Amino acid sequence: MQLPLSLAMNGIQKFSDDPRVTVRKAGTPDPDGKCVVYWMQRSQRAIDNSALDSAVNVGNELGKPVVVFFAPVPSHAHENLRNFSFLADGIPDIAQALARRSVGFVLCAYPAQSLLKFCEEVRPAIVIGDDDPLHEAEQWRTRFARQIRSPFWTVDADVIVPSKLLGREHYAARTIRPRLHELLPKFLLQPSNPGARVPWPSPPSPLSLPSEEDFTREWALDRSVQRVANWRGGSKQALQTLEAFARERLDAYPDQRNRPELDGTSRLSPYLHFGHIGPHTVALAIKNRNAPASAKHAFLEQLIVRRELAVNFVRFNASYDSMECLELWANRSFAQHSGDRRPIIYNDAQLQNAETHDQLWNAAQKQMIITGWMHNYLRMYWAKKILEWSPSVAVAFQRAIRLNDRYELDGRDPNGYAGIAWAIVGKHDRAWSDRPVFGKVRFMSLASTGRKFDSEKFIAQIATFEGAHAQT
């Protein structure tokens, strides 16, 4: 039964007041609208998705069906077949889980359909989308808000604590941690995953889900960066990866997470990046696990404090993807060392092809190129050496972003930008002792890094993997 609009609006108001929600275009939902549209982009999943939940809740208040519009667009820098293959893996999981919630799913291949054109066809009462702090995504939302007739909200669905509640850019984990811990009891809750009371009209035949080759055939993608055999995307695979980590590796996580030769990490970052799994699902699974408190604390520190510090950095610092994001102490330090001579400078091709004198760095680079993933401890060393081997700080920063975003499955992500900023310009760090080239930015050497884990074993593992990859 559909409520009168005045009563429905009372219910809808509480959803718009949710701190996760940003009202991009205010207004009363169109009482003659045919549905509620959820524009899916960043949160590519049908469970633990507060943006989808908001759409369903509003649809239920209005007595209208809900439909998800999902149209992958190849307009990001460094887009390639590797990224879209992983994305395409997740589409069947989305469709199946939406059907269980009685929510429609419209999958469109760019450029045949646009969100604006779709809205003209279905005439939504309101459009709700994902929040995303990256520059390009924010521009899309701003432009769409100007063009759409109906109200438009976005929802911050990929963090546990809504980003806007942090209010400003935090400068280190030590400043954001107390605020996050204060708010966690209010927001680290079991997702509700409500179903739509008014089902979306079922299509006359099952939804035909294209392969990545189908919907990318006409796109100008970089096809030299191909799918990687060791990764498959999708929510089901993400949940299996989470369960395997919690069962087999969580107990040893504090001791093994910084040892690249061991399989000690969760390997969830690509799934979190594509939104195939939500942070609430991960955090609650670990929090409720029968495991040592120290292990759970260490993992949740990374998932919540460090990850949401990265999102905070990207949201509140417009220069997150350039060296201009650096702090004053680092800026002064680099200025004092601007004339320092680099003993070795490598060109872009040498770095991309892992042709340096440093076998550990080469192995890390090959791990990224071949597997689409680099161990987090090595990402720090990898980026710092790019600083050491580049003609300037600015060049080093852009080289690191270009390589990271091109080859990593979790590239083009706040975690990646924050990690590069930490390694190269000292973001979220402090000043250290002064030295050539680096100034007061923390230095990492081959000798000191190699002593913290079995670097020779890691190099041998990558060589073996490279040989097997070459044979295929």
C-alpha positions in Angstrom: 0.0 0.0 0.0 1.4 3.4 -1.0 1.5 6.0 1.7 0.3 9.6 1.0 3.3 11.7 -0.1 3.1 13.8 3.1 3.5 10.7 5.3 6.1 9.2 3.0 8.2 12.3 3.2 8.3 12.1 7.0 9.9 8.7 6.6 12.2 9.9 3.8 13.5 12.8 5.9 15.1 10.5 8.4 17.0 8.8 5.5 18.3 12.1 4.1 19.4 13.1 7.6 21.7 10.1 7.7 25.3 11.4 8.0 26.3 9.0 5.1 24.0 10.9 2.8 24.9 14.0 0.8 22.0 15.8 -0.8 23.3 16.8 -4.2 20.0 18.1 -5.5 17.3 18.9 -3.0 13.6 18.5 -3.6 10.6 16.4 -3.0 10.5 13.0 -4.7 8.2 13.1 -7.8 4.9 11.5 -6.7 4.4 10.5 -10.3 7.8 9.0 -10.7 7.8 5.3 -11.7 10.7 4.1 -9.5 13.8 4.8 -7.4 17.0 4.6 -9.3 20.3 3.6 -7.6 23.3 4.6 -9.7 25.9 1.9 -8.9 29.6 2.8 -9.4 31.9 2.5 -6.5 30.0 0.0 -4.5 29.6 -3.0 -6.9 27.7 -5.3 -4.6 24.2 -6.0 -3.4 24.9 -6.7 0.3 26.5 -4.4 2.9 25.7 -1.5 0.6 24.2 1.5 2.5 23.6 3.4 -0.8 21.5 0.5 -2.1 19.8 0.2 1.3 18.9 3.9 1.2 17.4 3.5 -2.3 15.3 0.5 -1.1 14.2 2.2 2.1 13.1 5.3 0.1 11.4 3.1 -2.4 9.5 1.3 0.3 8.4 4.6 1.8 7.1 5.8 -1.6 5.6 2.4 -2.5 7.8 2.3 -5.7 10.1 -0.3 -7.1 13.9 0.1 -7.1 16.2 -0.4 -10.1 20.0 -0.4 -10.2 21.6 1.3 -13.1 25.2 0.1 -13.7 27.2 1.2 -16.8 30.9 0.7 -16.6 32.7 3.6 -18.3 36.2 3.4 -19.8 37.1 7.0 -19.1 39.5 6.7 -16.1 43.2 7.2 -16.8 45.1 3.9 -17.1 42.0 1.8 -17.7 42.8 -1.6 -19.2 41.5 -5.1 -19.8 42.9 -6.3 -16.4 40.6 -3.9 -14.5 37.5 -4.6 -16.6 38.0 -8.3 -16.5 38.0 -8.2 -12.7 34.9 -5.9 -12.7 33.0 -8.2 -15.1 33.6 -11.2 -12.8 31.4 -9.5 -10.2 28.4 -8.8 -12.5 26.6 -12.1 -12.1 26.9 -11.9 -8.3 25.4 -8.5 -8.3 22.5 -9.6 -10.5 21.7 -12.7 -8.4 21.8 -10.9 -5.1 19.6 -8.0 -6.3 17.0 -10.5 -7.6 16.8 -11.9 -4.0 16.0 -8.4 -2.8 13.4 -7.8 -5.5 15.5 -5.0 -7.0 15.9 -4.6 -10.7 19.2 -4.5 -12.5 19.9 -2.7 -15.7 23.4 -3.2 -17.1 24.4 -0.9 -19.9 27.5 -0.9 -22.1 29.0 2.5 -22.7 28.3 4.5 -24.9 24.9 3.0 -25.8 23.2 4.2 -22.7 23.8 7.1 -20.2 22.3 7.6 -16.8 20.6 10.8 -17.9 19.0 9.0 -20.9 17.9 6.1 -18.7 16.3 8.5 -16.2 14.4 10.2 -19.0 13.1 6.8 -20.0 12.0 5.5 -16.5 11.2 8.9 -14.9 12.5 8.2 -11.3 11.0 9.8 -8.2 14.6 10.2 -6.9 18.1 9.0 -7.8 20.6 7.8 -5.2 24.2 7.0 -6.0 27.5 6.1 -4.5 29.8 8.8 -2.9 33.3 8.8 -4.3 36.0 11.3 -3.3 38.2 10.9 -6.4 38.3 14.0 -8.7 36.7 12.4 -11.8 33.9 10.7 -9.9 33.1 13.9 -8.0 32.9 15.8 -11.4 30.5 13.2 -12.7 28.2 13.7 -9.7 28.3 17.5 -9.9 27.5 17.5 -13.6 24.7 15.0 -13.2 23.2 17.0 -10.3 22.9 20.0 -12.6 21.2 18.0 -15.4 18.8 15.7 -13.6 15.2 16.9 -12.8 14.6 14.7 -9.8 16.3 14.9 -6.3 19.7 13.3 -6.2 21.6 11.9 -3.2 24.9 10.2 -2.8 25.7 7.8 0.0 29.2 7.2 1.6 28.9 3.4 1.5 32.6 2.3 1.4 33.7 3.4 4.9 32.5 2.4 8.3 32.5 5.9 9.8 30.9 8.5 7.4 33.7 10.7 6.1 31.9 14.0 6.6 31.8 13.4 10.4 35.6 13.8 10.5 35.2 17.3 9.3 38.8 18.0 8.1 42.0 16.4 6.8 43.7 14.5 9.6 47.5 14.5 9.5 48.3 11.1 10.9 46.8 8.0 12.3 47.3 9.3 15.8 44.9 12.2 15.1 42.1 10.3 13.3 42.2 7.1 15.5 40.5 8.6 18.6 37.7 10.1 16.6 37.1 6.8 14.7 37.1 4.7 17.8 34.7 7.1 19.4 32.2 6.7 16.5 32.7 3.0 15.8 30.0 1.8 18.3 27.4 3.9 16.4 28.4 2.8 12.9 30.0 -0.6 13.1 26.6 -2.4 12.9 25.3 -5.4 11.1 24.0 -4.3 7.6 20.2 -4.5 7.3 20.0 -5.4 3.5 16.3 -4.6 3.3 14.2 -6.1 0.4 12.0 -4.0 -1.9 8.4 -4.3 -1.0 7.4 -3.4 -4.6 9.3 -5.8 -6.9 10.9 -4.5 -10.1 8.9 -6.0 -13.0 10.8 -9.1 -14.0 12.2 -9.2 -17.6 10.5 -11.6 -19.9 13.7 -13.7 -20.1 16.7 -14.0 -17.8 19.1 -11.1 -17.8 21.9 -11.7 -20.4 25.2 -10.8 -18.7 27.9 -9.9 -21.1 31.5 -11.0 -20.8 34.2 -8.4 -20.6 35.0 -9.0 -24.2 31.4 -8.2 -25.1 31.1 -4.9 -23.4 34.6 -3.7 -24.0 35.0 -4.7 -27.6 34.6 -1.1 -29.0 36.5 0.6 -26.2 39.9 2.1 -26.6 41.4 0.2 -23.7 45.0 -0.7 -23.0 44.8 -4.4 -23.9 48.5 -5.0 -23.2 47.7 -5.1 -19.5 45.7 -8.3 -19.5 43.6 -10.3 -17.0 45.7 -12.0 -14.4 45.2 -15.8 -13.8 45.5 -15.7 -10.0 42.6 -13.3 -9.4 38.9 -13.5 -9.9 36.5 -10.7 -8.9 33.0 -10.8 -7.5 31.3 -10.8 -4.1 31.3 -14.6 -3.7 35.0 -14.8 -4.3 35.6 -11.9 -1.9 33.7 -13.7 0.8 35.6 -16.9 0.2 38.9 -14.9 0.4 37.8 -13.3 3.6 36.8 -16.7 5.2 40.1 -18.3 4.1 42.1 -15.5 5.6 40.2 -15.5 8.9 40.4 -19.3 9.2 44.0 -19.8 8.1 46.1 -16.7 8.5 44.4 -14.3 11.0 46.1 -15.7 14.1 49.6 -15.1 12.6 48.7 -11.8 11.0 50.7 -9.5 13.4 53.9 -11.5 12.9 53.6 -12.3 9.1 51.8 -9.3 7.5 55.1 -7.5 6.8 56.9 -10.6 5.4 56.4 -10.6 1.6 57.8 -14.2 1.3 54.9 -15.5 3.4 51.2 -15.6 2.5 50.2 -13.6 5.6 47.9 -10.8 4.4 44.2 -10.8 3.6 44.5 -9.9 -0.1 41.2 -8.2 0.1 42.3 -4.8 -1.3 41.1 -5.4 -4.9 37.7 -6.5 -3.6 37.4 -3.5 -1.4 38.5 -1.2 -4.2 35.9 -2.5 -6.7 33.3 -2.6 -3.9 32.8 -6.4 -4.3 32.8 -6.6 -0.5 31.9 -3.9 2.1 34.1 -2.9 5.0 31.3 -3.7 7.5 31.3 -7.3 6.3 35.1 -7.6 6.7 35.3 -5.8 10.1 32.5 -7.7 11.7 33.8 -11.1 10.4 37.2 -10.3 12.0 35.8 -8.8 15.2 33.5 -11.8 15.9 36.2 -14.4 15.0 37.6 -16.6 17.7 41.2 -15.4 17.3 43.8 -13.7 19.5 42.8 -10.1 20.4 46.2 -8.9 19.2 45.6 -10.3 15.7 42.1 -8.8 15.4 43.4 -5.5 16.7 46.3 -5.4 14.2 44.0 -6.2 11.2 41.2 -3.8 12.2 43.8 -1.0 12.6 44.7 -1.5 8.9 41.1 -1.9 7.7 39.5 0.9 9.6 42.1 3.5 10.9 44.6 3.3 8.0 42.1 2.8 5.2 39.8 5.5 6.4 42.7 7.9 7.0 43.5 7.4 3.3 39.9 8.2 2.3 40.0 11.2 4.6 43.2 12.4 2.8 41.6 12.1 -0.6 38.3 13.7 0.4 39.9 16.8 2.1 43.1 17.3 0.1 42.5 18.3 -3.5 46.2 17.7 -4.3 46.1 14.0 -3.3 47.5 12.9 -6.6 50.4 15.2 -6.8 53.4 16.1 -4.7 51.6 19.4 -3.8 49.9 17.4 -1.0 53.1 17.4 1.1 53.4 19.1 4.5 55.4 22.3 5.1 58.3 20.4 6.8 58.7 18.2 3.8 58.5 21.1 1.4 61.2 23.0 3.2 63.4 19.9 3.3 63.0 19.1 -0.4 63.8 22.7 -1.2 67.1 22.4 0.7 68.0 19.3 -1.3 66.7 20.3 -4.7 70.2 20.4 -6.1 71.3 17.0 -4.7 72.8 14.7 -7.3 71.2 11.3 -7.7 73.8 8.6 -8.1 71.5 6.6 -10.4 68.6 7.9 -12.6 66.4 5.4 -14.4 64.0 6.2 -17.3 60.4 5.2 -17.4 61.0 2.1 -19.5 63.7 0.8 -17.2 61.4 1.1 -14.2 58.4 -0.4 -16.0 60.4 -3.3 -17.2 62.1 -3.9 -13.8 65.6 -3.3 -15.2 67.3 -1.8 -12.2 70.4 -2.9 -10.3 68.2 -3.7 -7.2 66.9 -7.3 -7.4 64.4 -6.8 -4.6 62.8 -3.7 -6.3 62.7 -5.6 -9.6 61.0 -8.5 -7.9 58.4 -6.2 -6.4 57.8 -4.5 -9.8 57.4 -7.9 -11.5 55.0 -9.1 -8.8 52.8 -6.1 -9.6 53.0 -6.5 -13.4 52.4 -10.2 -13.5 50.0 -10.7 -10.7 48.2 -7.3 -10.4 49.1 -7.0 -6.8 52.2 -6.0 -4.7 52.7 -6.8 -1.0 52.0 -3.7 1.0 55.4 -3.7 2.8 57.2 -3.7 -0.5 55.0 -0.9 -1.9 56.7 1.4 0.6 60.2 0.4 -0.5 59.2 0.4 -4.1 58.0 4.0 -4.0 60.9 5.3 -2.0 63.3 3.9 -4.6 61.4 5.6 -7.4 62.1 8.9 -5.5 65.8 8.0 -5.2 66.1 7.1 -8.9 64.0 10.0 -10.5 65.2 13.4 -11.5 62.8 15.2 -9.2 60.2 14.6 -6.5 57.4 15.6 -8.9 58.6 13.2 -11.5 58.9 10.4 -8.9 55.4 11.0 -7.6 53.8 10.8 -11.1 55.8 7.8 -12.0 54.6 5.9 -8.9 51.0 6.8 -9.6 51.2 5.9 -13.2 52.7 2.4 -12.5 50.4 1.8 -9.6 47.2 2.8 -11.4 48.1 0.9 -14.5 49.0 -2.5 -13.1 47.5 -2.8 -9.6 44.0 -4.3 -9.4 43.5 -1.9 -6.4 45.0 1.1 -8.3 43.1 4.4 -8.6 42.2 4.1 -4.9 42.6 6.3 -1.9 44.9 3.7 -0.3 47.3 3.8 -3.2 47.4 7.6 -3.3 48.0 7.8 0.5 50.7 5.1 0.4 52.6 6.9 -2.4 52.3 10.2 -0.6 53.6 8.6 2.6 56.5 7.0 0.9 57.6 9.9 -1.4 56.6 13.1 0.4 56.2 12.0 4.0 52.4 12.3 4.3 51.0 11.0 7.6 54.6 10.6 8.8 57.1 12.8 10.7 60.4 14.4 9.9 63.4 12.0 10.2 67.2 12.7 10.2 68.4 14.7 7.2 70.0 12.9 4.3 70.7 13.6 0.6 67.8 13.5 -1.9 65.3 12.4 0.7 65.8 15.3 3.0 63.9 14.6 6.2 61.5 12.1 4.5 61.9 8.6 5.9 64.6 6.5 4.1 64.5 2.8 3.4 67.6 0.9 2.2 68.0 -2.5 0.5 70.1 -3.7 3.4 67.7 -2.7 6.2 64.6 -3.7 4.3 66.1 -7.1 3.4 66.9 -7.9 7.0 63.2 -7.6 8.1 62.2 -10.7 6.0 63.7 -13.3 3.8 64.2 -11.2 0.7 66.2 -13.8 -1.1 63.3 -16.2 -0.8 60.9 -13.6 -2.1 63.1 -12.8 -5.1 63.3 -16.6 -5.9 59.6 -16.9 -5.6 59.0 -14.2 -8.1 61.6 -15.6 -10.5 59.8 -18.9 -10.4 56.4 -17.3 -10.9 57.8 -15.2 -13.8 59.2 -18.4 -15.4 55.8 -20.1 -15.2 54.1 -17.1 -16.5 56.4 -16.9 -19.5 55.7 -20.5 -20.4 52.0 -19.8 -20.5 
